[in-house]
Amino acid sequence: MKTLDIHTHLLNPAASSHREYDKIAARFFAKGLSVDPARLRDTPYQTYLEAMVKSLLQQTTRDQQIHRAQCNFQKKPGQIYHLYQNRHGNTLLSMLLPDDWQGKIIKDKSDHLKAIHQLLSDQM
């Protein structure tokens, strides 16, 4: 079964608005629900579908977080990005590791950013 990955569509200018991105994500989610007969022989059908839906929901949620995060650079495939969240719940996509901040960028301790995801290069 082919793995669906919408990260390449994040780089697509047509996916620049949240509404357009949500349409793309919905299409990929629907396509991802195809059944793999080989896996069904080894796993009960309901368990298989539940695992598939859970995995697709997690990927879709992560992809939406990435797309909606503030980003001040052009995203490129093959790079590692980090997703941070401030105390207000706003997200920021960055190329910097948590150790790279060293308090130089963050001046207000109350607005300290926390890492929520490390996005690996094979996912972009």
C-alpha positions in Angstrom: 0.0 0.0 0.0 1.4 3.4 -0.9 2.0 5.8 1.9 0.3 9.1 1.5 2.3 12.2 2.5 0.9 15.7 2.2 4.1 17.5 3.2 5.0 18.0 -0.5 1.7 19.8 -0.8 2.6 22.2 2.0 5.1 23.6 -0.5 2.4 24.1 -3.1 1.3 27.7 -3.4 -2.3 26.5 -4.0 -2.3 25.3 -0.4 -1.4 28.7 1.0 -4.8 29.3 2.7 -6.1 27.2 5.6 -9.3 26.4 3.6 -7.3 25.1 0.6 -5.0 23.1 2.9 -8.0 21.6 4.6 -9.4 20.5 1.3 -6.0 18.9 0.3 -5.8 17.2 3.7 -9.3 15.8 3.4 -8.6 14.3 0.0 -5.4 12.6 1.3 -7.2 11.4 4.4 -10.0 9.8 2.2 -7.4 8.2 -0.1 -5.5 6.8 2.8 -8.5 4.8 3.9 -8.0 2.2 1.1 -7.7 -1.4 2.4 -4.6 -3.5 2.0 -5.7 -7.1 1.6 -2.4 -8.5 2.7 -2.6 -6.7 6.1 -6.2 -7.9 6.5 -5.1 -11.5 6.5 -2.9 -10.9 9.6 -5.1 -8.4 11.5 -8.8 -8.4 12.3 -10.6 -6.0 10.0 -11.9 -3.6 12.7 -8.5 -3.4 14.5 -6.8 -2.7 11.1 -9.2 0.1 10.2 -9.0 1.6 13.7 -5.2 1.7 13.5 -5.3 3.2 10.0 -7.8 5.9 11.0 -5.9 6.7 14.1 -2.6 7.0 12.2 -4.2 9.2 9.5 -5.8 11.5 12.1 -2.5 11.9 13.8 -0.7 12.7 10.6 -3.5 15.1 9.5 -3.4 16.9 12.9 0.4 17.2 12.7 0.3 18.4 9.1 -2.4 21.1 10.0 -0.2 22.3 13.0 2.8 22.6 10.6 0.8 24.4 7.9 -0.8 26.9 10.3 2.4 27.7 12.3 4.0 31.0 11.8 6.9 30.5 9.4 9.4 33.2 8.3 11.2 31.1 5.7 10.5 29.0 2.6 9.9 25.4 3.6 12.0 22.9 1.6 11.9 19.1 1.4 14.8 17.3 3.1 15.2 19.8 5.9 14.6 19.3 9.6 12.2 21.7 11.2 11.0 22.2 14.8 7.6 23.2 15.8 7.3 25.4 19.0 4.4 26.7 20.9 4.3 29.7 23.2 2.3 30.1 26.4 -0.6 31.7 24.3 -0.8 28.5 22.2 0.6 30.2 19.0 2.9 27.9 17.0 6.2 28.8 15.2 8.0 26.6 12.7 11.8 27.0 13.1 15.1 25.6 11.8 16.6 26.2 15.2 17.1 23.4 17.8 15.8 24.1 21.3 19.4 24.5 22.5 20.1 27.0 19.8 17.7 29.6 21.3 20.0 30.2 24.3 17.7 33.0 25.5 19.0 35.3 22.7 15.8 35.4 20.8 13.3 35.1 23.6 13.5 38.2 25.8 10.4 37.7 27.9 10.5 34.5 30.0 6.7 34.4 30.1 6.8 33.9 26.3 9.2 31.0 26.4 8.7 28.5 23.5 8.4 24.8 24.0 9.2 22.2 21.4 6.2 20.1 20.4 7.5 18.2 17.3 10.7 17.6 15.5 9.9 17.2 11.8 12.2 14.7 10.2 13.5 15.2 6.7 11.8 12.1 5.4 8.5 13.6 6.3 8.9 16.7 4.2 
